[in-house]
Amino acid sequence: MFSVSFVLAIRFLAIISMIYTHSHVNANAWNDRLSVTKNRLINFEAIGGIAGNNSLSTCWANTLLLNQTFGSLQNGDTLLIPANRTFWLTGGLYARGLSYVTIQIDGILKFSDNVFEWPRDPRTNQVFNCFYFEQLDHVTFTSSQISPNKGIIDGSGHFWWGVIQYVIIRGNRPQLFWIHNSTNILIENLLLKNPPKWTFYGQDVANLEIRHTDIDAHRNPDVHWHDLYELTAFNTDGFDVSGKNIWIHDCNIWNDDDCIAVKQQDSSSIHSPCSENMLFERINASGVGLTIGSIGPSDAHSCVRNITFRNCTMHNTFKGIYLKSRPGNVGETGEITDILYENIQIYNASQWSIWIGPQQAAFKDACSLLWPTIPEASCPIPSGITWNNIVLRNITINDPQISPGVIIGNSSNPMQNILFDNVHVNNPGSRPWGNQYYACYGVEGTATGNTQPPPPCFKRPLI
């Protein structure tokens, strides 16, 4: 009799083979089990998906079946995850080249909590992501469920989070939902929950819309602030994106890293040489900020421009408005240009309400996580990124727990045209900047309207 571990190994090798050959496993045979007509509705349970069973063998069986089904989808098809059903999976779900397809998640897709049996690349031992898609075109991920009963993708992140887990696992944790090199994507009416690492990454995409889709990475669902325990859900980025023509709106985000992060493109990217033309609006977010970055210089000229955040609210957030650069090599270049934050309300931020400057991190040459609390901590500022035309307009910050912020540039390549227009801070904290309120240098900035208190290195225009 074969052992359970042997059977699981065989299933694992089947999935690995499928992923690395980029083939549609048994596509012809699989189509025999599906209707050959166009515009098919394919019910995952009806074709053999097993609901309500979290055993490891079921996770493998459902994962293999879902990968086979992805490989069989044709233009016009809808794959249905039925309501009131939970289907357990493991990592390594992969699809390439889907077009004019709908993935309708009315039930729950939940990933295994067995960290030790998670599928890995046998060459590197890196874990496979939960979902990885590439070269999609006109693909919709949706749910017909009416809010608040949205379709759910649950990464069982609690088993990957925590200080001890981070020391052991470090960054080798699966990302929940990754789309690469794709166009014309719609994601709507979903709840992305408990990501082991980043929640969503739209990498080098064009024409992406995400609407009415929420992110929840709470460690304790009854806690509504970012205490030390909550913050140990490390690296649970919300919506990370790079590319062009991106619109994310009407979403709720709770996580413990960047709520939204615009990543760089460069001249080697596929869909645009710059991350550009993005709008983020009507978003409730709490985490480590509505973020640009981190952006590092490169030989191919890293670029982010024409990005707008507007009409957003941040309650009990850790950071608020967050723009960050990172170090590079001599001669490399990059830019952060034409950025607008407008009509943003921030309540009770526990760390910086506004940070415009170098990334705080633990890697070499980064601004120390202990700066400025520890006098010996340093905060070097990269010179390879050119900052220009950064506007904060109609920003209200209420009861920040520390001083409002940091705006610091490199003296050899100072930030240009930084405008605070009606940036009002009510009841600012006193630590660490006292009555200066901001760390402010290496910046050519202007404060207008009812900006109070103004950053000390900014100019006031003559009336």
C-alpha positions as CSV (number, residue, x, y, z in Angstrom):
1,M,0.0,0.0,0.0
2,F,1.3,3.5,-0.8
3,S,1.9,5.8,2.1
4,V,0.0,9.1,2.4
5,S,3.2,11.1,2.0
6,F,3.9,9.2,-1.3
7,V,0.5,9.9,-2.7
8,L,0.8,13.6,-1.7
9,A,4.2,13.7,-3.3
10,I,2.8,12.4,-6.6
11,R,0.0,15.0,-6.6
12,F,2.6,17.7,-5.8
13,L,4.8,16.6,-8.8
14,A,1.8,16.8,-11.0
15,I,1.1,20.4,-10.1
16,I,4.8,21.3,-10.4
17,S,5.0,19.7,-13.8
18,M,2.0,21.8,-14.9
19,I,3.4,25.0,-13.6
20,Y,6.8,24.7,-15.1
21,T,5.8,23.5,-18.5
22,H,3.1,26.1,-18.7
23,S,0.9,23.5,-20.3
24,H,-2.8,22.9,-20.0
25,V,-2.7,19.5,-18.2
26,N,-4.9,16.9,-19.9
27,A,-6.8,19.7,-21.6
28,N,-8.3,17.5,-24.3
29,A,-9.5,14.9,-21.8
30,W,-10.7,17.5,-19.4
31,N,-12.8,19.1,-22.1
32,D,-14.7,15.8,-22.4
33,R,-16.1,16.4,-19.0
34,L,-17.3,19.9,-19.9
35,S,-19.8,21.1,-22.4
36,V,-18.3,22.0,-25.7
37,T,-20.6,24.9,-26.3
38,K,-19.5,28.5,-26.0
39,N,-20.2,30.7,-23.0
40,R,-20.2,27.8,-20.7
41,L,-21.0,28.0,-17.0
42,I,-18.7,25.6,-15.2
43,N,-19.7,24.8,-11.6
44,F,-16.6,23.8,-9.7
45,E,-18.5,21.5,-7.4
46,A,-20.4,19.9,-10.2
47,I,-17.2,18.8,-12.0
48,G,-15.8,17.3,-8.8
49,G,-14.7,20.0,-6.4
50,I,-14.9,18.8,-2.8
51,A,-16.5,21.3,-0.4
52,G,-16.3,21.4,3.4
53,N,-13.2,19.2,3.8
54,N,-9.9,20.7,5.0
55,S,-7.8,17.5,4.9
56,L,-4.5,17.8,3.1
57,S,-5.5,15.2,0.5
58,T,-8.6,17.3,-0.4
59,C,-6.5,20.5,-0.6
60,W,-4.3,18.8,-3.2
61,A,-7.2,17.3,-5.1
62,N,-9.1,20.6,-5.3
63,T,-5.9,22.4,-6.3
64,L,-5.2,20.0,-9.1
65,L,-8.8,20.1,-10.3
66,L,-8.8,23.9,-10.3
67,N,-5.6,24.1,-12.3
68,Q,-7.0,21.6,-14.8
69,T,-10.1,23.7,-15.1
70,F,-8.2,26.9,-15.6
71,G,-6.3,25.2,-18.4
72,S,-9.6,24.2,-20.1
73,L,-11.3,27.6,-20.1
74,Q,-12.3,29.1,-23.4
75,N,-13.4,32.6,-24.4
76,G,-16.8,33.4,-22.9
77,D,-16.6,30.8,-20.1
78,T,-17.6,31.5,-16.5
79,L,-16.0,29.4,-13.8
80,L,-18.4,29.4,-10.8
81,I,-17.3,28.7,-7.2
82,P,-20.8,28.2,-5.8
83,A,-22.3,30.0,-2.8
84,N,-22.4,28.5,0.7
85,R,-19.5,26.2,-0.1
86,T,-15.9,26.3,1.1
87,F,-13.3,24.7,-1.0
88,W,-9.9,24.1,0.6
89,L,-6.8,24.5,-1.6
90,T,-3.0,24.6,-1.4
91,G,-0.5,26.8,-3.2
92,G,0.5,26.6,-6.8
93,L,-2.6,27.7,-8.6
94,Y,-1.6,29.0,-12.0
95,A,-3.1,30.2,-15.2
96,R,-1.7,31.7,-18.3
97,G,-3.2,33.2,-21.4
98,L,-6.9,33.3,-20.3
99,S,-9.0,35.8,-22.3
100,Y,-12.6,36.9,-22.1
101,V,-13.2,34.7,-19.1
102,T,-15.0,35.3,-15.8
103,I,-14.1,33.7,-12.5
104,Q,-17.2,34.0,-10.3
105,I,-16.5,33.4,-6.6
106,D,-19.8,33.2,-4.8
107,G,-18.4,30.8,-2.1
108,I,-15.1,30.6,-0.3
109,L,-11.7,29.5,-1.6
110,K,-9.6,28.8,1.5
111,F,-6.0,27.8,1.6
112,S,-4.4,25.1,3.7
113,D,-3.1,26.0,7.1
114,N,-0.4,23.4,6.8
115,V,2.7,25.5,6.5
116,F,5.0,22.5,6.4
117,E,3.3,20.7,3.5
118,W,3.0,23.9,1.4
119,P,4.2,23.2,-2.2
120,R,7.7,24.6,-3.0
121,D,10.0,25.0,-6.0
122,P,12.2,22.0,-5.7
123,R,15.2,24.0,-7.1
124,T,15.0,26.9,-4.6
125,N,12.7,25.8,-1.8
126,Q,10.7,28.9,-2.3
127,V,7.0,28.5,-1.6
128,F,4.6,28.8,-4.5
129,N,2.1,31.7,-4.3
130,C,-1.6,30.9,-3.7
131,F,-2.7,32.3,-7.1
132,Y,-0.4,33.3,-9.9
133,F,-1.8,34.5,-13.3
134,E,0.0,35.9,-16.3
135,Q,-0.9,37.1,-19.8
136,L,-4.5,37.6,-19.0
137,D,-6.7,39.8,-21.2
138,H,-10.3,40.8,-20.5
139,V,-10.6,38.6,-17.4
140,T,-13.1,39.4,-14.6
141,F,-12.9,38.1,-11.0
142,T,-16.3,38.8,-9.4
143,S,-19.0,37.6,-7.1
144,S,-22.8,37.8,-7.5
145,Q,-23.1,37.9,-3.7
146,I,-24.6,41.1,-2.3
147,S,-22.4,43.0,0.3
148,P,-21.5,42.2,3.0
149,N,-21.6,38.5,1.8
150,K,-18.9,38.8,-0.8
151,G,-17.0,36.0,-2.4
152,I,-13.9,35.2,-0.2
153,I,-10.3,34.2,-0.9
154,D,-8.8,33.3,2.5
155,G,-5.1,32.7,2.7
156,S,-5.1,31.3,6.3
157,G,-2.3,33.9,7.0
158,H,-2.5,33.5,10.8
159,F,-0.4,30.4,10.5
160,W,2.3,32.4,8.7
161,W,2.3,35.5,10.8
162,G,4.0,36.3,14.1
163,V,7.5,37.1,15.4
164,I,8.6,33.5,15.8
165,Q,7.2,32.5,12.3
166,Y,9.0,35.6,10.8
167,V,12.3,34.6,12.4
168,I,12.0,31.1,11.0
169,I,10.3,31.7,7.7
170,R,11.4,35.3,6.9
171,G,10.1,36.3,3.5
172,N,9.5,32.8,2.2
173,R,5.7,33.1,2.5
174,P,3.1,32.9,-0.3
175,Q,1.5,35.9,-1.8
176,L,-2.3,35.6,-2.1
177,F,-3.1,36.9,-5.6
178,W,-0.6,37.9,-8.2
179,I,-1.3,39.0,-11.7
180,H,1.6,39.7,-14.1
181,N,1.8,41.1,-17.6
182,S,-1.9,41.4,-18.2
183,T,-4.5,43.8,-19.6
184,N,-8.1,44.7,-19.2
185,I,-8.7,43.2,-15.8
186,L,-11.7,43.7,-13.5
187,I,-11.8,42.6,-9.9
188,E,-15.0,43.3,-8.0
189,N,-17.2,42.3,-5.0
190,L,-14.6,40.1,-3.3
191,L,-13.1,39.9,0.2
192,L,-9.3,39.0,0.2
193,K,-8.6,37.8,3.7
194,N,-5.7,36.7,5.8
195,P,-2.9,36.9,3.2
196,P,0.3,35.0,4.3
197,K,2.3,37.9,2.7
198,W,1.2,40.5,0.1
199,T,-2.5,40.4,-0.6
200,F,-2.6,41.5,-4.3
201,Y,0.1,42.4,-6.8
202,G,-0.9,43.7,-10.2
203,Q,2.6,43.7,-11.7
204,D,3.2,45.4,-15.1
205,V,-0.5,45.6,-16.0
206,A,-2.5,47.9,-18.2
207,N,-6.2,48.8,-17.7
208,L,-6.9,47.4,-14.3
209,E,-10.0,48.2,-12.3
210,I,-10.6,47.0,-8.7
211,R,-13.9,48.0,-7.1
212,H,-15.9,47.0,-4.0
213,T,-13.2,44.6,-3.0
214,D,-12.0,44.6,0.6
215,I,-8.8,43.4,2.3
216,D,-8.8,42.1,5.9
217,A,-5.5,41.1,7.6
218,H,-6.6,41.4,11.2
219,R,-4.8,39.2,13.7
220,N,-7.7,39.9,16.2
221,P,-10.9,40.9,14.5
222,D,-12.0,42.8,17.6
223,V,-9.0,45.1,17.7
224,H,-9.3,48.3,15.6
225,W,-5.8,49.8,16.1
226,H,-2.3,48.7,15.1
227,D,-0.8,47.5,18.4
228,L,2.4,45.4,18.6
229,Y,0.4,42.1,18.2
230,E,-1.4,43.3,15.1
231,L,1.8,44.6,13.5
232,T,3.3,41.1,13.6
233,A,1.2,40.3,10.5
234,F,4.3,41.4,8.7
235,N,4.4,42.3,5.0
236,T,0.6,42.0,4.4
237,D,0.6,44.6,1.7
238,G,-2.9,45.5,0.4
239,F,-3.1,46.4,-3.3
240,D,0.4,46.7,-4.9
241,V,0.4,47.8,-8.5
242,S,2.7,48.8,-11.3
243,G,1.9,49.6,-14.9
244,K,-0.6,52.1,-16.4
245,N,-4.3,53.0,-16.4
246,I,-5.2,51.7,-13.0
247,W,-8.4,52.6,-11.0
248,I,-9.0,51.3,-7.5
249,H,-12.1,52.6,-5.8
250,D,-14.7,52.0,-3.1
251,C,-12.7,49.5,-1.1
252,N,-11.9,48.9,2.5
253,I,-8.4,47.8,3.7
254,W,-7.1,46.7,7.0
255,N,-3.6,45.4,7.0
256,D,-0.1,45.8,8.6
257,D,2.0,47.0,5.7
258,D,1.3,49.4,2.8
259,C,-2.4,49.6,2.2
260,I,-1.8,50.6,-1.4
261,A,1.6,50.7,-2.9
262,V,2.5,52.0,-6.3
263,K,5.6,50.2,-7.5
264,Q,8.0,51.4,-10.2
265,Q,8.2,50.6,-13.9
266,D,11.2,51.3,-16.1
267,S,12.3,51.1,-19.8
268,S,12.5,47.4,-19.5
269,S,8.9,47.0,-18.5
270,I,6.3,45.5,-20.9
271,H,3.3,47.8,-20.8
272,S,4.8,51.2,-20.0
273,P,8.2,52.6,-19.0
274,C,6.6,54.4,-16.1
275,S,3.9,53.5,-13.5
276,E,1.4,56.2,-14.5
277,N,-2.1,57.3,-14.8
278,M,-3.5,55.8,-11.6
279,L,-6.5,56.9,-9.5
280,F,-7.3,55.6,-6.0
281,E,-10.5,57.0,-4.6
282,R,-13.2,56.5,-2.0
283,I,-11.0,54.1,0.0
284,N,-11.2,53.4,3.8
285,A,-7.7,52.2,4.8
286,S,-5.8,51.5,7.9
287,G,-2.2,50.2,7.9
288,V,1.1,51.5,6.8
289,G,-0.1,54.1,4.4
290,L,-1.4,55.2,1.0
291,T,2.0,54.7,-0.5
292,I,4.2,55.5,-3.4
293,G,7.1,53.1,-3.3
294,S,9.5,52.2,-2.3
295,I,11.1,53.5,-5.5
296,G,14.8,52.8,-6.2
297,P,16.9,54.1,-9.0
298,S,17.9,51.8,-11.8
299,D,19.9,51.7,-15.0
300,A,16.6,51.7,-16.9
301,H,15.3,54.8,-15.1
302,S,12.7,53.9,-12.5
303,C,9.6,56.0,-12.9
304,V,6.3,56.8,-11.1
305,R,4.1,59.7,-12.3
306,N,0.6,61.0,-12.6
307,I,-0.8,59.3,-9.5
308,T,-3.9,60.5,-7.6
309,F,-5.2,59.5,-4.2
310,R,-8.5,61.3,-3.3
311,N,-11.5,61.1,-1.0
312,C,-10.0,58.6,1.3
313,T,-10.3,58.1,5.0
314,M,-7.8,56.5,7.4
315,H,-9.0,55.6,10.9
316,N,-6.5,54.4,13.6
317,T,-3.9,53.9,10.9
318,F,-0.2,53.3,11.6
319,K,1.1,55.6,8.8
320,G,-1.0,57.9,6.6
321,I,0.4,59.5,3.4
322,Y,3.7,57.7,2.7
323,L,6.1,58.3,-0.2
324,K,9.4,56.5,0.0
325,S,12.6,56.1,-2.0
326,R,15.3,53.5,-1.5
327,P,19.0,53.4,-2.2
328,G,20.6,52.4,-5.5
329,N,24.0,52.3,-7.2
330,V,26.0,55.3,-8.5
331,G,24.8,56.4,-11.9
332,E,21.3,54.9,-11.6
333,T,18.3,57.2,-11.9
334,G,14.6,57.4,-11.1
335,E,11.7,59.8,-10.6
336,I,8.6,60.4,-8.6
337,T,6.7,63.1,-10.4
338,D,3.2,64.6,-10.5
339,I,1.6,63.0,-7.4
340,L,-1.6,64.3,-5.8
341,Y,-3.2,63.5,-2.5
342,E,-6.5,65.3,-2.2
343,N,-9.4,65.3,0.3
344,I,-7.8,62.8,2.7
345,Q,-8.8,62.5,6.4
346,I,-6.5,60.8,8.9
347,Y,-7.6,60.0,12.4
348,N,-5.4,59.0,15.4
349,A,-2.3,57.9,13.4
350,S,0.0,56.0,15.7
351,Q,3.1,56.8,13.7
352,W,3.7,59.3,10.9
353,S,0.7,60.9,9.4
354,I,2.9,62.2,6.5
355,W,6.2,60.8,5.4
356,I,7.9,61.9,2.2
357,G,11.5,60.7,2.1
358,P,13.6,57.6,2.3
359,Q,12.1,54.2,3.2
360,Q,12.4,53.1,6.8
361,A,13.7,49.5,6.7
362,A,16.2,47.1,8.2
363,F,18.3,46.6,5.1
364,K,21.7,48.2,4.5
365,D,21.8,52.0,3.8
366,A,18.1,52.3,4.6
367,C,16.7,54.9,7.0
368,S,16.7,53.1,10.3
369,L,13.5,51.9,11.8
370,L,14.8,53.3,15.1
371,W,15.3,56.8,13.6
372,P,14.8,59.3,15.2
373,T,14.0,57.6,18.5
374,I,17.5,56.3,19.1
375,P,20.2,59.0,18.7
376,E,22.7,56.6,17.2
377,A,20.2,55.6,14.4
378,S,20.9,57.1,11.0
379,C,18.6,58.0,8.1
380,P,20.6,58.3,4.9
381,I,18.7,59.8,2.0
382,P,19.2,58.4,-1.5
383,S,20.3,60.9,-4.2
384,G,19.3,58.9,-7.3
385,I,15.6,59.7,-7.2
386,T,14.3,63.0,-8.5
387,W,11.2,64.3,-6.8
388,N,9.0,66.9,-8.5
389,N,5.5,68.3,-8.2
390,I,4.1,66.5,-5.1
391,V,0.8,68.1,-4.0
392,L,-1.1,67.5,-0.7
393,R,-4.4,69.4,-0.9
394,N,-7.3,69.5,1.6
395,I,-5.7,67.0,4.0
396,T,-7.2,66.9,7.6
397,I,-5.2,65.1,10.3
398,N,-6.9,64.6,13.6
399,D,-5.1,63.7,16.9
400,P,-1.9,62.2,15.6
401,Q,-0.1,60.4,18.4
402,I,3.3,61.9,17.5
403,S,4.5,64.9,15.5
404,P,2.8,65.2,12.1
405,G,5.5,64.2,9.8
406,V,8.8,63.9,7.9
407,I,9.7,65.6,4.6
408,I,13.4,65.1,3.9
409,G,15.3,65.1,0.6
410,N,18.9,64.8,-0.4
411,S,20.8,68.1,-0.4
412,S,22.5,67.3,-3.7
413,N,19.2,66.5,-5.4
414,P,16.5,68.3,-3.3
415,M,12.8,67.7,-3.8
416,Q,11.2,70.3,-6.1
417,N,7.8,71.9,-6.0
418,I,6.3,70.3,-2.9
419,L,3.0,71.9,-2.1
420,F,0.9,71.7,1.0
421,D,-2.4,73.4,0.3
422,N,-4.9,73.3,3.2
423,V,-3.0,70.6,5.1
424,H,-4.5,71.0,8.6
425,V,-3.4,69.1,11.7
426,N,-5.6,69.2,14.7
427,N,-4.0,68.6,18.1
428,P,-0.6,67.4,16.9
429,G,1.6,65.2,19.1
430,S,4.8,66.8,20.4
431,R,7.2,63.9,19.9
432,P,9.8,64.1,18.5
433,W,9.9,67.5,16.7
434,G,8.2,69.7,19.4
435,N,7.0,73.0,18.1
436,Q,8.7,72.4,14.7
437,Y,6.1,69.7,14.0
438,Y,8.0,68.3,11.0
439,A,11.5,67.1,10.1
440,C,12.0,69.2,7.0
441,Y,15.1,69.7,4.9
442,G,16.4,69.0,1.4
443,V,13.1,70.3,0.1
444,E,11.9,73.3,-1.9
445,G,8.3,73.5,-0.6
446,T,5.4,75.9,-0.3
447,A,2.6,76.1,2.2
448,T,-0.7,77.7,1.1
449,G,-4.3,78.1,2.2
450,N,-5.1,77.0,5.8
451,T,-2.0,74.8,6.2
452,Q,-1.4,74.6,9.9
453,P,1.2,74.0,11.2
454,P,3.4,74.6,8.1
455,P,6.5,72.5,7.7
456,P,9.3,74.8,9.0
457,C,11.4,74.7,5.8
458,F,8.4,75.6,3.5
459,K,7.8,79.0,2.1
460,R,4.6,81.0,2.4
461,P,3.7,82.9,-0.8
462,L,3.4,86.7,-0.5
463,I,-0.1,87.9,-0.6
